[in-house]
Amino acid sequence: QVQLVESGGGSVQAGGSLRLSCAASGSIRSINAMGWYRQTPGNQRELVATITSGGTAQYADAVKGRFTISRDNAKNTVYLQMNSLKPEDTAVYYCEADFPTTMGVYDYWGQGTQVTVSS
């Protein structure tokens, strides 16, 4: 069984910064892509950023230039550095990771962490 545990959410004023962390634990052989998504009430979960095991990152247009995704493969951890935060970044942020197994690739999700940006 695999678990993803997020931390680092909170409240900040516009223009501020937060750093989210997501640590994977359990029976892990390797991890393929890892990513961050966010969701606001009444809306679908949307992609924020992803990063491959080799470190190639992709970002949603809304966060390019402000957010940076990174990972520490030795710690099975993915990070999201969020700078120049805007009120529209307010959401529950979820991490996701793809785990290859002999049965195929399975994706797991964290429980979510709230980020609130006030104007």
TIROSE-792364 format. One line per 2 residues: number of its first residue (from 1); their letters; for each residue z, x, y of N, C-alpha, C. Coordinates in nm, 3 decimals. Example, Ala and Ser with C-alpha at 12.3 -4.5 7.8 and 13.67 -1.06 7.14 Angstrom:
<atoms>
1	AS	0.780 1.319 -0.569 0.780 1.230 -0.450 0.780 1.320 -0.330 ~ 0.708 1.285 -0.225 0.714 1.367 -0.106 0.787 1.290 0.003 $
</atoms>
This chain:
<atoms>
1	QV	0.000 0.084 -0.119 0.000 0.000 0.000 0.000 0.088 0.124 ~ -0.071 0.043 0.225 -0.084 0.118 0.349 -0.027 0.035 0.464 $
3	QL	0.040 0.102 0.554 0.091 0.036 0.674 0.046 0.112 0.798 ~ 0.015 0.036 0.903 -0.015 0.093 1.033 0.091 0.043 1.131 $
5	VE	0.155 0.136 1.199 0.262 0.099 1.292 0.226 0.151 1.430 ~ 0.213 0.057 1.525 0.179 0.095 1.662 0.305 0.111 1.747 $
7	SG	0.293 0.190 1.851 0.401 0.206 1.948 0.340 0.245 2.081 ~ 0.419 0.232 2.187 0.375 0.279 2.318 0.334 0.171 2.415 $
9	GG	0.331 0.047 2.373 0.296 -0.060 2.466 0.407 -0.082 2.568 ~ 0.379 -0.166 2.665 0.478 -0.195 2.767 0.415 -0.254 2.891 $
11	SV	0.492 -0.252 2.999 0.446 -0.306 3.127 0.428 -0.194 3.227 ~ 0.322 -0.202 3.305 0.292 -0.099 3.404 0.218 -0.164 3.521 $
13	QA	0.227 -0.102 3.636 0.152 -0.152 3.750 0.009 -0.102 3.745 ~ -0.077 -0.174 3.813 -0.217 -0.135 3.819 -0.229 0.009 3.871 $
15	GG	-0.317 0.084 3.807 -0.334 0.225 3.842 -0.250 0.318 3.757 ~ -0.158 0.261 3.682 -0.071 0.342 3.599 -0.133 0.379 3.465 $
17	SL	-0.053 0.443 3.381 -0.100 0.492 3.251 -0.003 0.454 3.140 ~ -0.058 0.440 3.023 0.018 0.422 2.901 -0.050 0.496 2.788 $
19	RL	0.026 0.537 2.689 -0.030 0.601 2.571 0.017 0.526 2.447 ~ -0.079 0.474 2.373 -0.050 0.405 2.249 -0.065 0.501 2.132 $
21	SC	0.021 0.481 2.031 0.012 0.558 1.908 0.009 0.462 1.790 ~ -0.057 0.504 1.685 -0.062 0.424 1.562 -0.057 0.520 1.445 $
23	AA	0.050 0.509 1.366 0.069 0.599 1.253 0.047 0.522 1.123 ~ -0.033 0.581 1.036 -0.058 0.523 0.905 0.035 0.587 0.803 $
25	SG	0.088 0.506 0.714 0.176 0.556 0.609 0.147 0.483 0.478 ~ 0.195 0.542 0.370 0.172 0.480 0.240 0.087 0.568 0.152 $
27	SI	0.020 0.502 0.059 -0.064 0.574 -0.037 -0.200 0.603 0.027 ~ -0.210 0.719 0.092 -0.330 0.754 0.169 -0.395 0.877 0.110 $
29	RS	-0.522 0.862 0.073 -0.598 0.979 0.030 -0.674 1.038 0.147 ~ -0.737 0.952 0.222 -0.809 0.993 0.342 -0.831 0.869 0.428 $
31	IN	-0.870 0.891 0.551 -0.898 0.782 0.643 -1.035 0.806 0.705 ~ -1.118 0.705 0.702 -1.248 0.717 0.770 -1.228 0.689 0.919 $
33	AM	-1.299 0.594 0.973 -1.287 0.565 1.115 -1.154 0.496 1.146 ~ -1.106 0.522 1.266 -0.988 0.454 1.319 -1.025 0.397 1.455 $
35	GW	-0.957 0.292 1.494 -0.996 0.232 1.621 -0.886 0.148 1.684 ~ -0.912 0.111 1.807 -0.825 0.023 1.883 -0.904 -0.100 1.926 $
37	YR	-0.841 -0.214 1.914 -0.898 -0.341 1.956 -0.794 -0.411 2.043 ~ -0.838 -0.511 2.116 -0.743 -0.587 2.197 -0.780 -0.735 2.197 $
39	QT	-0.679 -0.816 2.223 -0.700 -0.961 2.220 -0.612 -1.028 2.323 ~ -0.671 -1.122 2.394 -0.596 -1.206 2.488 -0.596 -1.348 2.436 $
41	PG	-0.500 -1.429 2.479 -0.489 -1.567 2.427 -0.618 -1.646 2.446 ~ -0.662 -1.710 2.339 -0.781 -1.792 2.343 -0.911 -1.718 2.330 $
43	NQ	-0.903 -1.587 2.315 -1.025 -1.505 2.304 -1.029 -1.430 2.172 ~ -1.149 -1.387 2.136 -1.164 -1.310 2.014 -1.116 -1.167 2.036 $
45	RE	-1.078 -1.104 1.927 -1.040 -0.964 1.934 -1.165 -0.882 1.967 ~ -1.150 -0.788 2.059 -1.264 -0.708 2.101 -1.237 -0.559 2.081 $
47	LV	-1.345 -0.489 2.056 -1.337 -0.345 2.037 -1.304 -0.275 2.167 ~ -1.212 -0.180 2.161 -1.182 -0.095 2.275 -1.242 0.044 2.255 $
49	AT	-1.210 0.106 2.141 -1.261 0.240 2.113 -1.246 0.268 1.964 ~ -1.335 0.351 1.913 -1.326 0.397 1.775 -1.346 0.547 1.770 $
51	IT	-1.300 0.607 1.662 -1.317 0.751 1.644 -1.335 0.778 1.495 ~ -1.435 0.861 1.463 -1.460 0.896 1.324 -1.362 1.004 1.278 $
53	SG	-1.364 1.031 1.149 -1.278 1.136 1.096 -1.315 1.272 1.154 ~ -1.438 1.287 1.197 -1.483 1.412 1.257 -1.458 1.420 1.406 $
55	GT	-1.410 1.310 1.465 -1.373 1.315 1.606 -1.475 1.255 1.702 ~ -1.579 1.192 1.651 -1.677 1.129 1.738 -1.623 0.996 1.788 $
57	AQ	-1.618 0.980 1.919 -1.557 0.860 1.979 -1.663 0.771 2.043 ~ -1.635 0.642 2.042 -1.717 0.544 2.112 -1.623 0.450 2.187 $
59	YA	-1.671 0.401 2.301 -1.587 0.318 2.386 -1.661 0.192 2.431 ~ -1.583 0.088 2.454 -1.638 -0.030 2.519 -1.669 0.006 2.664 $
61	DA	-1.771 -0.056 2.719 -1.811 -0.025 2.857 -1.695 -0.046 2.954 ~ -1.611 -0.145 2.927 -1.503 -0.180 3.020 -1.398 -0.071 3.034 $
63	VK	-1.392 0.020 2.937 -1.286 0.121 2.941 -1.340 0.264 2.953 ~ -1.470 0.280 2.951 -1.528 0.414 2.961 -1.481 0.484 3.088 $
65	GR	-1.442 0.609 3.072 -1.398 0.687 3.185 -1.251 0.670 3.219 ~ -1.186 0.571 3.157 -1.044 0.546 3.184 -0.958 0.567 3.060 $
67	FT	-1.010 0.531 2.944 -0.936 0.542 2.819 -0.991 0.658 2.736 ~ -0.903 0.721 2.660 -0.943 0.828 2.569 -0.877 0.807 2.434 $
69	IS	-0.959 0.800 2.331 -0.908 0.788 2.194 -0.907 0.926 2.129 ~ -0.805 0.952 2.051 -0.796 1.079 1.979 -0.720 1.054 1.849 $
71	RD	-0.724 1.151 1.760 -0.653 1.136 1.634 -0.602 1.270 1.585 ~ -0.495 1.262 1.509 -0.438 1.381 1.443 -0.448 1.352 1.294 $
73	NA	-0.545 1.412 1.229 -0.567 1.381 1.087 -0.450 1.427 1.000 ~ -0.385 1.534 1.040 -0.271 1.583 0.961 -0.154 1.484 0.965 $
75	KN	-0.146 1.407 1.073 -0.038 1.309 1.087 -0.083 1.166 1.060 ~ -0.210 1.149 1.025 -0.265 1.014 1.001 -0.237 0.922 1.119 $
77	TV	-0.257 0.975 1.237 -0.222 0.903 1.359 -0.340 0.899 1.455 ~ -0.356 0.783 1.519 -0.458 0.769 1.623 -0.387 0.732 1.753 $
79	YL	-0.441 0.782 1.863 -0.382 0.761 1.994 -0.483 0.694 2.087 ~ -0.431 0.627 2.188 -0.515 0.574 2.294 -0.447 0.603 2.427 $
81	QM	-0.502 0.697 2.501 -0.453 0.728 2.634 -0.523 0.636 2.733 ~ -0.447 0.556 2.804 -0.503 0.458 2.897 -0.462 0.495 3.039 $
83	NS	-0.559 0.531 3.121 -0.535 0.567 3.260 -0.601 0.465 3.352 ~ -0.562 0.467 3.477 -0.619 0.376 3.578 -0.621 0.232 3.527 $
85	LK	-0.511 0.189 3.474 -0.504 0.056 3.414 -0.526 -0.054 3.517 ~ -0.591 -0.161 3.473 -0.621 -0.276 3.556 -0.555 -0.400 3.496 $
87	PE	-0.530 -0.501 3.579 -0.472 -0.625 3.524 -0.554 -0.683 3.409 ~ -0.685 -0.666 3.413 -0.769 -0.720 3.305 -0.755 -0.643 3.174 $
89	DT	-0.682 -0.532 3.175 -0.653 -0.461 3.050 -0.535 -0.524 2.977 ~ -0.468 -0.620 3.040 -0.355 -0.686 2.976 -0.401 -0.756 2.849 $
91	AV	-0.334 -0.725 2.737 -0.373 -0.780 2.607 -0.275 -0.730 2.502 ~ -0.287 -0.784 2.382 -0.222 -0.725 2.266 -0.321 -0.627 2.206 $
93	YY	-0.278 -0.505 2.189 -0.364 -0.399 2.135 -0.331 -0.376 1.987 ~ -0.436 -0.371 1.906 -0.423 -0.352 1.762 -0.495 -0.225 1.720 $
95	CE	-0.436 -0.149 1.630 -0.510 -0.038 1.571 -0.563 -0.082 1.435 ~ -0.670 -0.018 1.397 -0.738 -0.048 1.272 -0.783 0.083 1.210 $
97	AD	-0.780 0.087 1.077 -0.824 0.208 1.009 -0.894 0.172 0.880 ~ -0.995 0.250 0.845 -1.072 0.229 0.723 -1.030 0.330 0.617 $
99	FP	-0.988 0.281 0.501 -0.939 0.368 0.395 -1.032 0.361 0.275 ~ -1.092 0.471 0.236 -1.177 0.471 0.117 -1.092 0.474 -0.009 $
101	TT	-1.129 0.392 -0.105 -1.062 0.391 -0.235 -1.168 0.392 -0.344 ~ -1.124 0.401 -0.468 -1.220 0.398 -0.578 -1.286 0.260 -0.589 $
103	MG	-1.226 0.160 -0.529 -1.279 0.023 -0.533 -1.365 -0.009 -0.412 ~ -1.372 0.082 -0.317 -1.448 0.057 -0.194 -1.368 0.096 -0.072 $
105	VY	-1.417 0.058 0.046 -1.349 0.090 0.171 -1.276 -0.034 0.221 ~ -1.148 -0.019 0.248 -1.067 -0.131 0.295 -1.018 -0.101 0.436 $
107	DY	-1.013 -0.203 0.518 -0.960 -0.184 0.652 -0.823 -0.250 0.664 ~ -0.734 -0.181 0.733 -0.600 -0.229 0.757 -0.577 -0.238 0.907 $
109	WG	-0.485 -0.328 0.945 -0.454 -0.351 1.085 -0.306 -0.334 1.111 ~ -0.275 -0.288 1.230 -0.137 -0.284 1.273 -0.092 -0.421 1.321 $
111	QG	0.035 -0.430 1.359 0.093 -0.559 1.397 0.065 -0.594 1.542 ~ 0.018 -0.499 1.619 -0.014 -0.524 1.758 0.098 -0.482 1.851 $
113	TQ	0.061 -0.436 1.969 0.158 -0.400 2.072 0.109 -0.454 2.206 ~ 0.200 -0.514 2.281 0.164 -0.579 2.406 0.151 -0.477 2.518 $
115	VT	0.043 -0.487 2.593 0.023 -0.409 2.715 0.006 -0.509 2.830 ~ 0.089 -0.495 2.931 0.083 -0.583 3.046 0.067 -0.500 3.172 $
117	VS	-0.038 -0.529 3.248 -0.066 -0.456 3.372 -0.056 -0.555 3.488 ~ 0.034 -0.527 3.580 0.055 -0.616 3.693 -0.015 -0.560 3.817 $
119	S	-0.058 -0.652 3.901 -0.130 -0.610 4.023 -0.034 -0.584 4.138 $
</atoms>
